[in-house]
Amino acid sequence: MRNKKILRQIEDYLIIDRLRFENPWWETGKTEDDYKQLTPRRYFDLFHQWVTETDVKRAVVLMGPRRVGKTVMLHNSVQALLEAKTQPSKISFINIENPIYNNIGLDQLFQLSMQASGNNEPQGQFVFWDEIQYLKNWEVHLKVLVDSYPNTKFIVSGSAAAALKLKSNESGAGRFTDFILPPLTFFEYICLKNLDHLLKPAKLEWRGNLTEFYTSVNPTALNEHFLDYINYGGYPEVIFSDKIKSDPRRYIKNDIIDKVLLRDLPSLYGIQDVQELNSFFTTLAYNTGNEVSLDSLSSTSGVEKYQLRKYLEYLEAAFLIKTINRIDDNAKKFQRATFYKIFLTNPSLRSALFFPVTAVDDSIGNMVETAIYSQWMHRDWFIPWYARWTNGRTHGEVDMIGLDEKKFKPTWALEIKWSNRYFESPGELKSLVWFCKKNNLDTAMVTTIDKEGVKEFDGIKFVFVPASVYAYIVGLNTIEQKRQRNNNI
């Protein structure tokens, strides 16, 4: 009888060698130049605040769509710790995606990293684990580590956003702090490309008060970049690469969309017909910003309604889409939501699936609306609504409504236009006028191509703002409000 050959396990010394390679600062005291040269995203300060919050005995779980800069943010955080004079041997970084770490538990990885760094004291350690989803049952083991080493800060990240969110909620209650890194806002796009000179601070008359705002110094140039953002701007790596822009389908579709639809979601939810899911998402992407119903989606896609509900849930958990609910002209919610709008979380997803849009394409209106909604999606504490109604002969729609959470009354209304027409003829905004009068709003905002100013019609003040400027200011204010909310926790 032949002896069975037993496969050899990877020796610890090989893993230790790899750990030392991934953590050059243990010897040099500094990170690699490739990461130091990359400008941090505006979300970095908010994230690093949680990393350095050592009084809170929680792990930080950095999650978000693929290719939004999570790995870079982890290295930015390592660099910031080194600059703050943290002992280099107390900082470890491990890319779990490397097959050498397969079948190694988190506790063993932690012990090996301390052995490799030469610092065997857990207290005061900062442990970064990238692509954590490649380890089975990571959330259970991470929870045990947080309890076992209360003076060690564990920071993990992963691209399988839906899986991370689900498992973090299930196992990490009270032990994990989730930090969601979304695609780039237009504000971040402007900052990363050093285009701040295209805007300047200004005052805006809004609901009887002068408020801080911005105005465009060069509307033509700003709109060129806004269009570039719509087509390519969700991902830091894309906005600086002409090569990727020449073939966004290859990069964004293959490396971002397909990996989520064909790998992440099927493995998490046991989806059998991945082609059906792929086709359904493609239909949603093509119709981003349009009102849909389960009946119409089922008829168009040929998928049963119960299955569509699951797909919508999965795609939203993966941060690919966002469902926006509808109210009527009296700001009343419908008891059963049968109609809603579905938006991509970033407009460049549509451009990658089909083709980049120009400023005069038929679809530009929906893409601008998607771009503006995507700025609001970064506010996890607020979800806008849209209004649509039919009352006898009266029917209309308003693109975005802000509702008071307690009173459920409209506080503001926005009409998203990619046109200067209504600046010259505000009386044509009949639906907006109707909604404002029914809900006692004396001011409303309307976006344009490049016109700005205040016009009054039928007792209502219309504040006109270029769509690009509006998108910029929402992104800027979101960062500021997140910072304030963090400081108040």
N, C-alpha and C positions, 0 to 999 in steps of 0.2 A: 504494500500500500504506500502510495507516494505521500510524502510529507507536504502538508499544505503550507504555502508560502504566506507568511504574515507580513503585511505592509508595515513598513517602519513609520513611526510617528516623527513629525518634524521636531528636531532637537531644540531645546530651549535656547541654546547659544545662537542658533540661526535667527530666532525671533528677536533675541536681544540685539543682534547686529542690525536687524531691520529697524528696530526701535531707535537705535542710535543714529541711523541714517535719516530717519524722519524727524529727528529732534536735534538739528545741528547746533542749536544754542546751548546745549549741555557742554559743548567744548568751546564754541566761539563767543557765546554770550549774545548772539544776535540771530535774527531770522534771515531767510534767504532773500536776496535782492529782488527776485521776481515778485514777491508779495509786498515788499516795502514800497515798490514803485506804483502800486495800484491805489488809487484814491478811494478811501472808505466811502461806503454809501452813507447817506444822511441818517439811516436807521442805526448806524454803528453805535453812537453814543447811548442810545436807548438800550441796545442789547448789552453793551459792555457794563452798563450800570447794574444789570442783573448778575453778570459774571463776578463782579467785585463785591456784591452784596453777600458777604460771608456770614453775617449775623442770621440770615434766613437759611435754615437747614433744608434747602431744596436744590435739586438738580435743575439745570436750565435745558429745555428741549427746543432747539432751533429747528423750525420746520417751514416748509414752503414749497412752491413749485420747483421743478428742475431748472438749473442754470440761472438762478437769480442772484448768485454770489454768496451762498452760505459758507463754502469752504474758505473763500477769501476773507469773509467776516471772522471766521475762527482764527485765521492767521493774523488778521488785524488786531484781534484781541490778545493773542500771544505777544505781538509786538508792543502793544500798549502796556501789558504787564511787565515786560522787560524794561521799558522806558520808565516805569514806576519803581524800578529797582527791586522787583521781585527776583528772588534767587532763581537762576535759570534751571537748576536741577529740580525745582519744585513745579515746573511746567512741563507737561507731557502732551503730545499730540499723536493720535493713532488714526490712520485711515482704515477703517474696518473693511472696506471694499477689497483690500488686498487679500488674496486667497490664503496667504500664509497664516492669517488669523482665524481661518475656518475652524469651527468646533472648539474654540477656546473661550471659556467663560469670562465675563467681565472682571470678576474678582481675580482670576489668574492673570489676565492682561494687566490689571492694576499692579499686582505684585511684581510681574516681570518688568513693567515700566519703571518701578522704583528701583529694582535691581539694576536695570540698565543705566539709570541716571546716577546711581551711587548715592541716592538719598532715600533712605528707608523709613523716614519719619512721615506718616500720612498727614499729620497736622500741617495746614497751610498749603497743601498741594492743590494745583489747578489741573484737572484732567480733561482733555478735549478728545472726544471720540467722534469722528466724522463718518457719515453713512452708517449709522447705527442699525438700520433696518436689516443689514446683512447678518446680524446675529439673532438666532432664534430665541424668543422669549426675553429679549433685551430688557423690556419694561419691568419684568419681575425681578431680574438680577440687579437692575439699576436701583430699584426701590430698596432692596436689601443693602446695597452699598451705601445709599444715603443714610440709612438707619445705623449701619455699622461704623461708618466714618463721618460723624457729624461735623468734623472740622476740615473736611476735604470738599472742594467744590468740583462737582462733576458737570461738564457741559457736553451735550451730545447734539448731533444734527443728522438730518436725513432728508432725502429727496422724495421718498415714497410718502408724500404728505398725508394722504388719506389714512394710510396704515399707522403712521406715527400719531396722528390726532386721535384715532380710535383707541389705540393701545394706551396712550397717555391718559385719556379720560377714564379708561377702565381700571388701570392699575396705579396711576400716579397721583391720585387725589391726595392733596396735602403734602406730596413729596416732590412734584414736578412743577416748574413754572414754564408754561408754553410761550414761546416767542415766535410769532409768525412773520416771516420775511416775504412780502409780496413782490410781484414784478415792479419795475421802476415806475415811479410817478413821473409826470412831465416835469415837475419841479426838480426831481433828482436828475433827470436827463439833462436839463439846462445846467445844473451845477456840475455834473461830471464832465460835460463838454466845455466848461468855462465860458458859457454864453450869458452870464448874468448881466452883461452890459446891454443886452437887448431889452431889458426892462428897467424901470425905475420906480421908486416909491411914489404913491399918490394918495389923495383923499377921495373917498367915494361917498356920495350921499345915499344912504340906505336906511329906509324906514325912519326918517326924521333925524338921523344922526350922521355925522361925518365919521367914517371908519377907515382904518388903514387898508390900503389896497395897492395895486401896481398898475402901471400903464406901459404900453409898448413904445419903445424908442424907435424901432424899425419894424413896423407891422409885416412888411413883405418877408423880411428875413426870418422873423419869428414864426410866421405861418409855414415857411419852408421847413423849418425844424419841427413844427407841430405835425406836419404831414409825414416827416421822416420818423417821428415818434410813433405815429399811428401804424406805420408799416413795419417798423423794426425795433421800436424803442423799449420793449419790455425787459430786455436782457442786457446787462452791462457789456458782455463780450461782443454782442452784435453791433452795438452803436459805434464801436471803434473799428469795425472790420468791414472794409469794402468788399472783401472776398465773400464773407458770409452774406452781405446784403445782395450780392449778385445772384445768390442761390439760397434764399431763406428757407425754401422747402426742404433742402437737404439738411440744414442745421436744426431749424426750429421744429419742423415736422418730425424728422427722423429721430432726433436726439431728445426732444421734449415731449411732443404729443404722443408719438408711437410708443415710447417706453412706458408712459402712463397707461395708455389704452390697451396695449398688448401684453404688458408685464405686471405693472403695479396693481392695477384694479382687479384683473382676473385672479391673481394670486391671493389677494386679500378677501375678495367676495365670492370666489369660486365661480366666476363667470365662464360659461361654456362657449357661448357664441361671441367671440371677440370681434368678429367681422361685423356682426349686428351692432355692437356697441360703437365700433369705429364709424360705421355708416350713420348712426344716430347722431354722434357728436359732430360729424361733418355737416349734417343737415342743420343742427343748431348754430354752428359757426357761420354758415352761409346766411342764416336768418337772424343774426345777432341784432338785438334792439327791436325786433318785431314782436307784436302781441301774438301769443300762441295759446292753444288749449290742448289738453290731452287728446281730445277727439281729433283735432287737426293734425297733431303730431303722429297719432296712431295711423291715421289715414295716409299721411305722407310717407311714413317710414315702414308701414306694414307690421309694426311691433304692437303687441297687446298692451293695453293701458296700464295694467298692474306692473308689467315689466318696465315700462317707461318711467313709472314713479321711482322704481329702484335705480334705474340708470341716472335719472336726474339727481338723486341723492348721492350716488357714487361720484358723479362728475363734479358736484359741488364740494364734496369732501376732498376731492383732489385739487381744489382751487382752480379748476378750469372754467367753470361757469358760476353765475350768480342769478338766482331767481328773484324778480322784483314783483311784489304784489300790487294789486289794483284797488283803488277806491272810486266812488262815484263823485258826482259834482257836489254832493253834500258832505263829502269826506267820510262817507260811511264804508266800513269794510263789508265785503260780501261774506255771508255765513259759510258758504262753500266756495273756495277759490277754484274757479273753473278756467279763468283767463289770467294770464300773467305774461310779463316780458322776461326773456332769458338773454343775459348778456355774457359775452366772454369776459373773463377777468382781465384780459389785455387784448387790445385790438390787433396786435401783430400776429396773433394766432390765426386769424382769418386770412391775413395776407400770405402767410406761409402755406396755408392749405390751398389757396386759390391763386391770387395775384395781387401785387401792390396796387393801391388805389391812387388816383390823381385827384386834384382839387375839384375837378368837374365831372367825375364819375357819378353815375346814378346812385351808387351805394355810399357816397361820401357822407351823406346825412346820417345814416345809421352808424357809420364808423366814428364820426365825431361824437355822436350820442354815446356810443360804447366807450370811447376814450374818456369822456367826462364822467360817466358812471363808474368807470374803473378807478378814478381818483377817489371817489366816495367809498369804494369797497375796502379801502385801507382802514376805515374807521369801524372797528369791530363792535363799537358801542352804539352805532347808529345805522339804520337801514332806511333809505329813502323809499318813497312810494311813487306811483304814477296814477293819474286820474283819467278815467274814460267813462263816458255815460251816453245813454240814449233815453231821452224822456219825450215820448211822442215825436214831434218833429225836431226836437232839440237834441243834437248830439255833438260831442266834442272830446278833446283830449288835451291834457297838460302833461308835459314830459316828466317833470320831477316835482315832488311835493315833500316838504318837511312837516312832520306832525309832532305836536306836543305829546310826549309819552303818557302823561297823566290825564290830560283833558281830551286827547285824541282830536285836537283841532289843528287845522293848518296854520303854520307859523310863517311859511314862505312858499313861493311858487317859482319855478324856473321853466322857461321854454327854450329848448336847445335848437338853435337854427344855424345853418351854415349859409347865411344869406344876409345881405345888407338891406334887403327889400323892406323889412318891417321897421327899420330905423326911419325910413322915409314915410312909411304908412302904418303907424302903430294901430290904427283902427281895424286893420285886417287881422289882428290877433283876437278874433272873436271868442274862441274857446277860453283863452286866458282871461279876457275881460269878464266873461260869464262866471268862471270859477271864482275869480277874485271878489266879485260883487256878492255871490252867494255865501262866501265865507269871510266877509268883512276884512279883506286884505286891500290896503290902499297902495301897496307897492309890489311890484313883481320884477323879476330879472329875465332878460332875453339875451342870448348870445348871438353874435354876428360874425362876419368874416373879419372885418377890421374897423368897424364903426363903434364909437363909444360916446356915451352921453345920456342925458335924462330927457325923456319926452313924456308929456301928459296927455291922456285921452280919457274922456268920460269919468273924470275924477280919480283915475288911477295913474300913478307914476311908473313908467317903464324905465328901468335902468338897463341900458344896452352896454354889453361888454364883449370884446372879441373872445371867441371860444378858446383860443390858445391862452389868453391871459387868465380866463376863468379856470381852466384846467391847472394852470401853474399855481394860482392862489389857493385852490382847494388842497393841492399836494403840500404846499408850504404850511398852511394852517393845520393840516392833519399832523404833521411832524411836531409842531408846537403844542398842539393839544395833547398828543401822546406824551410829550415830555412833562406837561403839567399834571396829567393824570398819574404818571409814574411817581412824580414828586409828592403827590397827595396820598399815595398808598402807605 
